[in-house]
Amino acid sequence: MKLALHISDTHFGTERPKVVSALERLTHVQAPDVVILSGDITQRARTAQFAAAKSFLDRLAISSRLVIAGNHDIPLFDLLARIFLPYRRYTRVFGPDLEPVLATPELLVIGLRTTRRYRHIEGEVSARQIKRVAQRLTQAEPGQLRIVVTHQPIYVQHAIDQEHLLRGHELAIQTWAEAGVDLILGGHIHRPYISALHDNIANLPRPVWAVQAGTAVSSRIRHDSNNSINLIRHGVDGRSRHCVVERWDYDEACDEFIMIESERMQGL
């Protein structure tokens, strides 16, 4: 089995040092093959915050990574930078590709830029982006777990989070399901959960799961969870693909991340 670490909303500039250390310990014990960071890397898109995030990822010592920007990774108060060079500080650290793709024999991960400089918080996915992702999904190898990564959620469980839904999510879910997606990862709302979309959305042609991560290391904790990350265990047995998603939350009492729930993806 291979292992992917999914983290989100690190919000460097508001990080909790003891939680950062606990996540580093967990990562060194679990030894993931890939780390996926689904946006809001920084709190205010400042150069020092991006540098701190890169230092943290380097300390995790995970050989492969895929990182996308969130709405907090675009300058808020520097209006000239926001209008003309919104991703300059991000690309200096994480490279020029705002929609990276990571492919291994066991995994296909497609990152999307769902932030827009003309939107403060809300995210958006265009018809062109949806089509491009679907085309790449159809090219996946039979043994690959197929993952799409957005920042804003494509599905929410609570009415209070409806306003944060990714614009264009209905078409995206249907189109990507038809193209073979397995998991759609996100963050933004700091609420971790695993949702079987095929149990909640009519007429999906295959099983698809929405997997949300909480805030990994930030003090900006919301709702009913502490700092939270996901571990995704996946592999192939003969012709059958297997995947288990585990949610791990930080426990204040023991100063460690502990597993809260585990769900096996049936029907891949």
Salt bridges, closest charged atoms under 4 A:
ASP9 OD2 - HIS11 NE2 3.56
ASP9 OD2 - HIS190 NE2 3.25
GLU24 OE2 - ARG59 NE 2.73
ASP40 OD2 - HIS11 NE2 3.53
ASP40 OD2 - HIS151 NE2 3.26
ASP58 OD2 - LYS54 NZ 2.82
ASP58 OD1 - ARG65 NH2 2.97
ASP78 OD2 - ARG89 NH2 3.19
GLU99 OE1 - ARG132 NH2 2.10
GLU124 OE2 - ARG116 NE 3.74
GLU124 OE1 - ARG119 NH2 2.79
ASP161 OD2 - ARG191 NE 2.73
GLU163 OE2 - HIS164 NE2 3.98
GLU170 OE2 - HIS169 NE2 3.62
ASP182 OD1 - ARG206 NH2 3.19
ASP182 OD2 - ARG241 NH1 2.54
GLU246 OE2 - ARG233 NE 2.76
ASP249 OD2 - ARG247 NH2 2.61
GLU252 OE2 - ARG16 NH2 2.70
GLU252 OE1 - LYS18 NZ 2.89
ASP255 OD2 - ARG25 NH2 3.45
GLU256 OE2 - ARG25 NE 3.19
GLU261 OE2 - ARG247 NH1 3.96
